[in-house]
Amino acid sequence: MIALLIAGGFSLLYSLLLTPLFVRGFNRLRWGQPIRVDGPKEHEVKRGTPTMGGIIFLSGSVIAYFVGKLVMGEQPTPTAMLVILMAVGAGLVGFIDDFMKTRMQQSAGLSGWAKIGGQVVIAVSFALLGLRFANDAGVTPISTRISMFRDLPFDFMTFGPYLGIGLIVIWVMVIVTATTNAVNVTDGLDGLASGAAIFAFGAYLIIGFWQTAQNCATTAYETGCYVTRDPMDLAVIAAAFLGGVAGFLWWNTNPAQVFMGDTGSMAIGGAIAALAILSRTEILLVLIGGLFLIETGSVIVQRIYFKVTRGKRIFLMSPIHHHFELKGWAEVTVVVRFWIVAALFVIAGVGMFYAEWLLKQ
């Protein structure tokens, strides 16, 4: 519990106090944000704003986790290290994309397939490592089952060891690529993705803490307990990311003094995907990341409708936050209202998680 508070507090102060120093460094390196030529004209004033701010809260969150463990004299767990691997790996793919954009000063960096290729490599590594490192009870960080509030009866290993592992890897790849790209799509307005991510990390902090209290390895109650490896460490790393992103939001809110870039949005997506998989709440991610799903869905629907109708559009512009901007909503209005939507989805998700536990009693 104390490690959780230390990690959250340290990462918050790290991002809050050190962001101005990072911003000066980004300006010297000329890491300025290019703007989409087809985007809202109001965004032209943002051209040149320092980007790659994801480096700030990603580094702060990772350092904060180790500080919390060091202060408490505890060893880092494989489960938390997997979250870090996923977040740093996805963030690295985003960094390469950001660097190419700032170097060429255009809104296109890595191709879509190149991004997905990088995400797949990280996801496969994450999946294969997650099936190792069993604890004394034989519980590995990644389950061989599909999960919602906990593991469901369907087990991939019923198809045999080789095909089963292959299906698990594919399942993880789908979750990781979908989540990282969904957060990336959402990151289009000042503070939108960072604010929504805070709610998501808060949800996994609560889930990890509750799973610790009701873990099958420690609780006397067998009915409704959770089989999760290192749930408290999942709460600690979630707290570290929550604090880091919250401190960053102080500087990222409108008018943003720094953007997180693909470095940040993909790191956030990777961390959220990892937390969902390792806490065995994969399907519940649809609710906890509800806003991210809506944003991505708006892009998919727009493209399909455009092709089917040969040029017609449902939205004035996708992702959907730009649609409301073009309808005359102020940027701050769009962001705050979308934050409310994100919070409602998270409340629904955590509420259903708790309700399922009550039904098990």
C-alpha positions as CSV (number, residue, x, y, z in Angstrom):
1,M,0.0,0.0,0.0
2,I,2.8,2.4,0.9
3,A,4.7,1.6,-2.3
4,L,1.5,2.5,-4.2
5,L,1.4,5.9,-2.5
6,I,5.1,6.5,-3.0
7,A,5.0,5.6,-6.7
8,G,2.0,7.8,-7.4
9,G,3.3,10.7,-5.5
10,F,6.8,10.5,-7.0
11,S,5.6,10.3,-10.6
12,L,3.2,13.2,-10.0
13,L,5.9,15.5,-8.7
14,Y,8.3,14.3,-11.4
15,S,6.0,15.3,-14.3
16,L,4.7,18.4,-12.5
17,L,8.1,19.9,-11.6
18,L,10.3,18.6,-14.4
19,T,8.1,19.2,-17.5
20,P,9.3,22.8,-17.9
21,L,12.9,21.6,-18.1
22,F,12.0,18.9,-20.6
23,V,10.1,21.5,-22.7
24,R,13.2,23.7,-22.9
25,G,15.3,20.7,-24.0
26,F,12.7,19.8,-26.6
27,N,12.7,23.4,-27.9
28,R,16.5,23.3,-28.3
29,L,16.2,20.0,-30.2
30,R,13.5,21.6,-32.3
31,W,11.0,18.9,-31.5
32,G,8.0,20.9,-32.7
33,Q,4.6,19.5,-33.5
34,P,3.6,19.5,-37.2
35,I,-0.1,20.0,-37.9
36,R,-2.5,18.2,-40.3
37,V,-3.1,20.3,-43.3
38,D,-6.7,19.0,-43.4
39,G,-7.4,19.6,-39.8
40,P,-9.4,22.4,-38.1
41,K,-7.8,25.8,-39.0
42,E,-7.8,26.8,-35.3
43,H,-5.1,24.2,-34.8
44,E,-2.5,26.2,-36.9
45,V,-1.6,28.2,-33.8
46,K,-0.3,24.9,-32.2
47,R,2.3,24.4,-34.9
48,G,5.8,24.1,-33.4
49,T,4.5,23.3,-29.9
50,P,7.1,20.9,-28.3
51,T,6.1,17.3,-28.7
52,M,7.3,13.9,-27.5
53,G,6.2,14.8,-24.0
54,G,5.3,11.2,-23.4
55,I,9.0,10.8,-22.6
56,I,8.3,12.8,-19.4
57,F,5.6,10.8,-17.8
58,L,6.8,7.5,-19.2
59,S,10.3,7.9,-17.6
60,G,8.7,9.3,-14.4
61,S,6.3,6.4,-14.1
62,V,9.0,3.8,-14.6
63,I,11.4,5.5,-12.1
64,A,8.5,6.0,-9.6
65,Y,7.7,2.3,-9.6
66,F,11.3,1.4,-8.8
67,V,11.5,4.1,-6.2
68,G,8.4,2.8,-4.5
69,K,9.8,-0.7,-4.4
70,L,13.3,0.4,-3.3
71,V,11.9,2.5,-0.4
72,M,9.8,-0.5,0.8
73,G,12.7,-2.9,0.4
74,E,10.6,-5.0,-2.1
75,Q,11.7,-6.8,-5.2
76,P,10.1,-5.8,-8.6
77,T,7.8,-8.5,-9.8
78,P,7.7,-10.0,-13.3
79,T,4.1,-8.8,-13.7
80,A,5.0,-5.1,-13.2
81,M,8.1,-5.5,-15.4
82,L,5.8,-6.8,-18.2
83,V,3.7,-3.6,-18.0
84,I,6.9,-1.6,-18.2
85,L,8.1,-3.6,-21.2
86,M,4.8,-3.0,-23.0
87,A,4.7,0.7,-22.2
88,V,8.3,1.4,-23.1
89,G,8.2,-0.8,-26.2
90,A,5.0,0.9,-27.5
91,G,6.4,4.3,-26.6
92,L,9.6,3.5,-28.6
93,V,7.5,2.8,-31.7
94,G,5.7,6.1,-31.1
95,F,9.0,7.9,-30.5
96,I,10.4,6.8,-33.9
97,D,7.2,8.0,-35.5
98,D,7.4,11.4,-33.7
99,F,11.1,11.8,-34.6
100,M,10.4,11.3,-38.2
101,K,7.6,13.8,-38.1
102,T,9.7,16.5,-36.4
103,R,12.7,15.8,-38.6
104,M,10.7,16.2,-41.8
105,Q,8.1,18.7,-40.3
106,Q,5.1,16.9,-41.7
107,S,2.2,15.1,-40.1
108,A,3.1,11.7,-41.6
109,G,5.8,9.7,-39.9
110,L,5.9,5.9,-39.9
111,S,3.4,4.3,-42.2
112,G,0.4,2.6,-40.6
113,W,1.7,-0.9,-41.3
114,A,5.1,0.0,-39.9
115,K,3.5,1.1,-36.6
116,I,1.4,-2.0,-36.4
117,G,4.5,-4.1,-37.2
118,G,6.4,-2.5,-34.3
119,Q,3.4,-3.0,-32.0
120,V,3.1,-6.7,-33.0
121,V,6.8,-7.3,-32.2
122,I,6.3,-5.9,-28.7
123,A,3.0,-7.7,-28.2
124,V,4.5,-11.1,-29.2
125,S,7.4,-10.6,-26.8
126,F,5.0,-9.6,-24.1
127,A,2.8,-12.6,-24.6
128,L,5.6,-15.2,-24.7
129,L,7.2,-13.8,-21.6
130,G,3.9,-13.5,-19.8
131,L,3.3,-17.2,-20.1
132,R,6.5,-17.8,-18.1
133,F,7.5,-16.8,-14.6
134,A,4.9,-18.9,-12.7
135,N,4.8,-18.3,-8.9
136,D,4.7,-21.0,-6.3
137,A,1.1,-21.7,-7.0
138,G,1.8,-22.1,-10.7
139,V,0.1,-18.8,-11.7
140,T,1.7,-17.0,-14.6
141,P,1.2,-13.3,-15.3
142,I,-0.8,-14.0,-18.5
143,S,-3.6,-16.5,-18.4
144,T,-4.4,-19.1,-21.0
145,R,-8.1,-18.2,-20.8
146,I,-10.1,-15.3,-22.1
147,S,-11.2,-13.0,-19.2
148,M,-13.8,-10.4,-18.3
149,F,-14.0,-9.8,-14.6
150,R,-11.8,-12.9,-14.0
151,D,-10.9,-15.9,-16.2
152,L,-13.8,-17.4,-18.2
153,P,-14.2,-21.1,-18.8
154,F,-12.8,-20.9,-22.4
155,D,-9.2,-22.0,-22.4
156,F,-7.0,-21.6,-25.5
157,M,-4.9,-24.7,-24.4
158,T,-7.8,-27.0,-25.2
159,F,-6.5,-26.8,-28.8
160,G,-3.2,-28.2,-27.8
161,P,0.0,-26.6,-26.5
162,Y,1.3,-25.2,-29.8
163,L,-1.9,-24.0,-31.3
164,G,-3.1,-22.8,-27.9
165,I,0.0,-20.6,-27.4
166,G,-0.4,-19.3,-31.0
167,L,-4.0,-18.3,-30.3
168,I,-3.0,-16.6,-27.0
169,V,-0.3,-14.6,-28.9
170,I,-2.8,-13.5,-31.5
171,W,-5.4,-12.5,-28.8
172,V,-2.7,-10.4,-27.1
173,M,-1.7,-8.9,-30.4
174,V,-5.3,-7.8,-31.1
175,I,-5.7,-6.2,-27.7
176,V,-2.4,-4.4,-27.8
177,T,-2.7,-3.0,-31.4
178,A,-6.3,-2.0,-30.9
179,T,-5.7,-0.2,-27.6
180,T,-2.5,1.6,-28.6
181,N,-4.0,2.8,-31.8
182,A,-7.2,3.8,-30.1
183,V,-5.4,6.0,-27.6
184,N,-3.3,7.4,-30.4
185,V,-6.4,8.4,-32.4
186,T,-7.9,10.1,-29.3
187,D,-4.9,12.3,-28.8
188,G,-6.0,15.1,-31.0
189,L,-7.0,17.9,-28.6
190,D,-5.2,19.5,-25.7
191,G,-5.5,17.2,-22.6
192,L,-8.1,14.9,-24.2
193,A,-6.1,11.6,-24.2
194,S,-4.2,12.3,-21.0
195,G,-7.4,13.2,-19.0
196,A,-9.2,10.0,-20.3
197,A,-6.1,7.9,-19.5
198,I,-6.1,9.1,-15.8
199,F,-9.6,7.6,-15.4
200,A,-8.5,4.3,-17.0
201,F,-5.4,4.1,-14.8
202,G,-7.5,4.9,-11.8
203,A,-9.8,2.0,-12.7
204,Y,-6.9,-0.5,-12.8
205,L,-5.5,0.9,-9.5
206,I,-8.8,0.1,-7.9
207,I,-9.1,-3.3,-9.6
208,G,-5.5,-4.3,-8.6
209,F,-6.1,-3.2,-5.0
210,W,-9.3,-5.1,-4.8
211,Q,-7.8,-8.2,-6.3
212,T,-5.1,-8.1,-3.7
213,A,-7.6,-8.0,-0.9
214,Q,-9.6,-10.9,-2.4
215,N,-6.7,-12.9,-3.9
216,C,-7.2,-16.7,-3.7
217,A,-3.7,-17.1,-2.3
218,T,-4.4,-14.9,0.8
219,T,-8.1,-14.6,1.5
220,A,-10.0,-17.2,3.6
221,Y,-13.0,-16.8,1.2
222,E,-12.7,-19.2,-1.8
223,T,-15.9,-18.0,-3.4
224,G,-15.3,-15.0,-5.6
225,C,-11.6,-14.8,-5.0
226,Y,-9.2,-13.8,-7.8
227,V,-6.4,-15.8,-9.4
228,T,-4.0,-13.1,-10.4
229,R,-0.2,-12.9,-10.2
230,D,1.0,-9.9,-8.3
231,P,-2.2,-7.8,-8.2
232,M,-0.8,-5.2,-5.8
233,D,2.1,-4.5,-8.1
234,L,-0.4,-3.9,-10.9
235,A,-2.0,-1.3,-8.6
236,V,1.5,0.2,-7.9
237,I,2.4,0.6,-11.6
238,A,-1.1,1.9,-12.4
239,A,-0.7,4.5,-9.6
240,A,2.7,5.4,-11.1
241,F,1.2,6.0,-14.5
242,L,-1.8,7.8,-13.0
243,G,0.4,10.2,-11.1
244,G,2.8,10.7,-14.1
245,V,0.0,11.5,-16.5
246,A,-1.8,13.7,-14.0
247,G,1.3,15.8,-13.5
248,F,1.8,16.0,-17.3
249,L,-1.8,17.2,-17.8
250,W,-1.0,20.3,-15.8
251,W,1.1,21.4,-18.8
252,N,-0.9,19.6,-21.5
253,T,-4.3,21.2,-20.8
254,N,-5.5,23.9,-23.2
255,P,-3.5,25.9,-24.3
256,A,-0.9,23.0,-24.2
257,Q,2.7,23.9,-23.5
258,V,3.7,20.4,-24.6
259,F,2.1,17.5,-26.5
260,M,2.6,13.9,-25.6
261,G,3.0,12.9,-29.2
262,D,2.8,9.3,-30.4
263,T,5.5,8.6,-27.8
264,G,3.0,9.2,-25.1
265,S,-0.2,8.0,-26.6
266,M,1.2,4.6,-27.6
267,A,2.9,4.2,-24.2
268,I,-0.4,4.9,-22.5
269,G,-2.2,2.5,-24.8
270,G,0.5,-0.2,-24.2
271,A,0.3,0.2,-20.4
272,I,-3.5,0.1,-20.4
273,A,-3.5,-3.0,-22.6
274,A,-1.0,-4.7,-20.4
275,L,-3.0,-3.9,-17.2
276,A,-6.1,-5.3,-18.8
277,I,-4.4,-8.5,-19.8
278,L,-2.5,-9.1,-16.6
279,S,-5.4,-8.2,-14.3
280,R,-7.5,-10.7,-16.3
281,T,-10.1,-8.1,-17.3
282,E,-9.6,-8.1,-21.0
283,I,-13.2,-7.8,-22.2
284,L,-13.9,-5.3,-19.5
285,L,-11.5,-3.0,-21.3
286,V,-14.3,-2.3,-23.7
287,L,-16.0,-0.3,-21.0
288,I,-12.9,1.1,-19.2
289,G,-11.5,2.3,-22.5
290,G,-15.0,3.2,-23.8
291,L,-14.0,6.7,-25.0
292,F,-11.0,5.3,-26.9
293,L,-13.4,2.8,-28.5
294,I,-15.8,5.5,-29.6
295,E,-13.0,7.6,-31.1
296,T,-11.6,4.7,-33.1
297,G,-15.0,3.5,-34.1
298,S,-15.8,7.0,-35.5
299,V,-12.7,6.7,-37.8
300,I,-13.6,3.2,-39.0
301,V,-17.3,4.1,-39.6
302,Q,-16.3,7.2,-41.5
303,R,-13.9,5.4,-43.8
304,I,-16.4,2.5,-44.5
305,Y,-19.2,4.9,-45.2
306,F,-17.0,7.1,-47.4
307,K,-16.1,4.1,-49.5
308,V,-19.5,2.6,-49.7
309,T,-21.2,5.9,-50.6
310,R,-18.3,7.0,-52.9
311,G,-17.5,10.2,-51.1
312,K,-20.2,10.9,-48.6
313,R,-19.4,11.4,-44.9
314,I,-21.2,10.8,-41.6
315,F,-19.1,13.2,-39.6
316,L,-17.7,16.5,-40.7
317,M,-14.3,15.1,-39.8
318,S,-13.0,12.1,-37.9
319,P,-12.0,11.3,-35.2
320,I,-15.3,12.4,-33.7
321,H,-13.8,15.1,-31.5
322,H,-12.9,17.1,-34.6
323,H,-16.6,16.7,-35.8
324,F,-17.8,18.6,-32.8
325,E,-15.0,21.2,-33.2
326,L,-16.2,21.9,-36.7
327,K,-19.8,22.1,-35.4
328,G,-18.7,25.1,-33.4
329,W,-17.9,23.6,-30.0
330,A,-14.9,25.2,-28.3
331,E,-11.9,22.9,-27.8
332,V,-12.1,23.0,-24.0
333,T,-15.8,22.2,-24.2
334,V,-15.2,19.1,-26.4
335,V,-12.4,17.9,-24.0
336,V,-14.3,18.4,-20.8
337,R,-17.5,16.7,-22.2
338,F,-15.4,13.8,-23.5
339,W,-13.7,13.5,-20.1
340,I,-17.2,13.1,-18.6
341,V,-18.0,10.4,-21.1
342,A,-14.7,8.6,-20.3
343,A,-15.4,8.9,-16.5
344,L,-18.9,7.4,-17.0
345,F,-17.6,4.5,-18.9
346,V,-14.9,3.8,-16.2
347,I,-17.5,4.1,-13.4
348,A,-19.7,1.6,-15.3
349,G,-16.8,-0.8,-15.8
350,V,-15.6,-0.7,-12.1
351,G,-19.2,-0.9,-11.0
352,M,-19.8,-4.0,-13.0
353,F,-16.5,-5.5,-11.7
354,Y,-17.6,-5.0,-8.1
355,A,-21.2,-6.2,-8.9
356,E,-19.8,-9.4,-10.3
357,W,-17.9,-10.0,-7.1
358,L,-21.0,-9.4,-5.0
359,L,-23.0,-12.0,-7.0
360,K,-20.3,-14.5,-6.3
361,Q,-20.8,-14.2,-2.5
